[in-house]
């Protein structure tokens, strides 16, 4: 992470109104590939909410670097997981105040 970076937190929620029950494996793989590519260009960390042993996933969180809210929304909107409307997201600008020093 670069000094002076602006971070955004994206929290993904299941859109139960959609009627579908699960993200297809193809969409999940495409989303993971998209996030991996982004992580090569900018600070990014991501993970899911749920039980990985049962694969019951009910959301996710992505923390990433962007210049401003408009860019953060554009990055999020381009993620394949949102194309089908199964998930929606909330995005917040995050001001980091404390970080751990790697030893």
Buried (B, 14 or more C-beta within 10 A) or exposed (E): EEEEEBBBBBBBEBBEEEEEEEBEEEBBEBBBEBBEEBBEEBBBEBEBBBEEEEEEBEEBBBBBBBEEEEBBBEBBEEBBBBEEEBBEBEBEEEEEEEEEEEE
